[in-house]
Amino acid sequence: MTSSLSRSRAWALFALLCAAGIFNAMDRPIIAILKPDMSAEFGWSDADFGRLAAVTQFAAALSYLGSLHESAFYVR
């Protein structure tokens, strides 16, 4: 199989994927970092933040499972 990507495009794609991975890793702890500001502004309790964190984790897991399911159709 020959690759149609040039070397510079391959490195640009790699850099883009690395940046996406970093942003993906940053979105989960940001809830904990913003907790004091959000609880002051919205009056949320620890249980409310627990539900928010759970929903965020479940959404991430579902999107990961969806991408695995989708990629199964493209494996040759």
Rosetta silent file (secondary structure, phi, psi, omega in degrees, C-alpha in Angstrom):
SEQUENCE: MTSSLSRSRAWALFALLCAAGIFNAMDRPIIAILKPDMSAEFGWSDADFGRLAAVTQFAAALSYLGSLHESAFYVR
SCORE:     score description
SCORE:     0.000 S_00000001
   1 L     0.000  129.981  179.720    0.000    0.000    0.000 S_00000001
   2 L   -98.447  148.811 -179.371    1.419    3.371   -0.958 S_00000001
   3 L   -95.409  134.174  179.912    0.915    6.495    1.046 S_00000001
   4 L   -96.781   -0.183  178.526   -0.518    9.548   -0.677 S_00000001
   5 L   -86.811  136.069  173.782    0.438   11.920    2.142 S_00000001
   6 L   -73.944  164.966 -178.777    3.538   14.001    1.767 S_00000001
   7 H   -62.433  -41.160 -179.334    6.030   13.990    4.615 S_00000001
   8 H   -68.424  -37.048  177.162    5.143   17.521    5.711 S_00000001
   9 H   -68.218  -37.062  178.518    1.421   16.737    5.684 S_00000001
  10 H   -63.116  -42.423  178.018    1.998   13.606    7.723 S_00000001
  11 H   -67.973  -36.293  177.624    3.876   15.618   10.377 S_00000001
  12 H   -65.086  -41.554  176.899    1.156   18.292   10.357 S_00000001
  13 H   -64.530  -41.325  176.929   -1.485   15.603   10.877 S_00000001
  14 H   -60.592  -45.016  179.058    0.593   14.074   13.669 S_00000001
  15 H   -63.029  -39.815  178.476    0.908   17.481   15.370 S_00000001
  16 H   -64.352  -42.488  178.128   -2.847   18.042   15.037 S_00000001
  17 H   -66.071  -37.666  176.118   -3.585   14.647   16.583 S_00000001
  18 H   -63.671  -43.508  178.050   -1.170   15.358   19.441 S_00000001
  19 H   -63.177  -40.634  177.958   -2.880   18.695   20.116 S_00000001
  20 H   -63.659  -39.025  177.346   -6.288   17.005   20.057 S_00000001
  21 H   -64.839  -38.564  178.334   -5.043   14.414   22.552 S_00000001
  22 H   -65.862  -45.517  178.751   -3.764   17.127   24.870 S_00000001
  23 H   -65.266  -34.502  177.067   -7.060   19.007   24.741 S_00000001
  24 H   -64.518  -39.408  179.258   -8.940   15.764   25.320 S_00000001
  25 H   -72.622  -25.672 -177.499   -6.868   15.108   28.446 S_00000001
  26 H   -81.679  -22.863 -173.594   -7.374   18.677   29.696 S_00000001
  27 L   -71.637  -23.891 -178.756  -11.169   18.731   29.522 S_00000001
  28 L   -76.990  -47.765 -179.672  -11.669   16.303   32.392 S_00000001
  29 L   -75.872   -9.821 -178.683   -9.688   18.012   35.184 S_00000001
  30 H   -65.126  -27.987  177.578  -10.972   21.452   34.182 S_00000001
  31 H   -63.009  -43.551  179.297  -14.221   20.709   36.056 S_00000001
  32 H   -67.913  -35.703  179.943  -12.263   20.281   39.292 S_00000001
  33 H   -67.572  -38.842 -177.638  -10.220   23.400   38.609 S_00000001
  34 H   -87.747    0.347 -176.232  -13.333   25.529   38.015 S_00000001
  35 H   -54.445  -47.592 -179.299  -15.302   24.040   40.933 S_00000001
  36 H   -61.370  -41.551  179.572  -14.839   26.970   43.350 S_00000001
  37 H   -68.162  -42.128 -177.927  -15.900   29.548   40.762 S_00000001
  38 H   -70.053  -37.732  179.807  -18.823   27.493   39.489 S_00000001
  39 H   -69.131  -32.967  176.591  -20.127   26.637   42.951 S_00000001
  40 H   -69.757  -40.188 -176.684  -20.033   30.309   43.912 S_00000001
  41 H   -77.336  -42.515 -174.990  -21.797   31.383   40.731 S_00000001
  42 H  -102.310  -10.960 -179.170  -24.364   28.585   40.391 S_00000001
  43 L    71.482   32.864 -177.829  -24.634   27.424   44.006 S_00000001
  44 L   -80.500  145.922  176.746  -23.794   23.826   43.119 S_00000001
  45 L   -93.358  177.743  176.704  -23.115   21.227   45.806 S_00000001
  46 H   -62.599  -35.815  178.283  -20.551   18.414   45.732 S_00000001
  47 H   -64.275  -38.707  177.483  -23.297   16.049   44.533 S_00000001
  48 H   -62.886  -42.460  177.951  -24.031   18.364   41.602 S_00000001
  49 H   -67.494  -34.659  175.681  -20.363   18.340   40.618 S_00000001
  50 H   -62.170  -42.350  177.500  -20.296   14.562   40.958 S_00000001
  51 H   -65.621  -40.359  178.142  -23.194   14.289   38.528 S_00000001
  52 H   -62.722  -43.977  178.890  -21.489   16.689   36.114 S_00000001
  53 H   -65.560  -39.179  179.167  -18.257   14.686   36.251 S_00000001
  54 H   -64.568  -44.857  179.044  -20.163   11.416   35.775 S_00000001
  55 H   -62.314  -40.970  178.813  -22.029   12.733   32.741 S_00000001
  56 H   -63.059  -43.530 -179.813  -18.764   14.005   31.253 S_00000001
  57 H   -67.425  -42.093  178.597  -17.061   10.640   31.776 S_00000001
  58 H   -64.022  -40.330  178.335  -20.001    8.671   30.369 S_00000001
  59 H   -64.072  -40.730  177.756  -20.145   10.925   27.303 S_00000001
  60 H   -64.767  -41.667  179.951  -16.413   10.443   26.724 S_00000001
  61 H   -66.104  -41.859  179.116  -16.752    6.668   27.098 S_00000001
  62 H   -65.409  -39.660  178.778  -19.713    6.518   24.718 S_00000001
  63 H   -67.430  -34.689  176.805  -17.929    8.588   22.107 S_00000001
  64 H   -66.308  -45.390  179.047  -14.898    6.302   22.423 S_00000001
  65 H   -64.517  -37.294  176.978  -17.047    3.199   22.016 S_00000001
  66 H   -63.723  -38.591  178.968  -18.801    4.801   19.057 S_00000001
  67 H   -70.139  -33.736  176.072  -15.493    5.485   17.371 S_00000001
  68 H   -66.119  -42.570  179.604  -14.415    1.874   17.936 S_00000001
  69 H   -63.888  -42.917 -179.838  -17.672    0.627   16.438 S_00000001
  70 H   -65.868  -40.633 -178.351  -17.328    2.955   13.467 S_00000001
  71 H   -70.215  -21.345  178.625  -13.707    1.999   12.834 S_00000001
  72 H   -64.957  -26.689  179.757  -14.640   -1.693   12.798 S_00000001
  73 L   -78.178  -17.434 -175.820  -16.412   -1.116    9.490 S_00000001
  74 L  -102.703    0.818  178.683  -13.318    0.352    7.853 S_00000001
  75 L   -77.801  131.912 -179.752  -10.838   -2.389    8.756 S_00000001
  76 L  -117.739    0.000    0.000   -9.831   -4.370    5.690 S_00000001
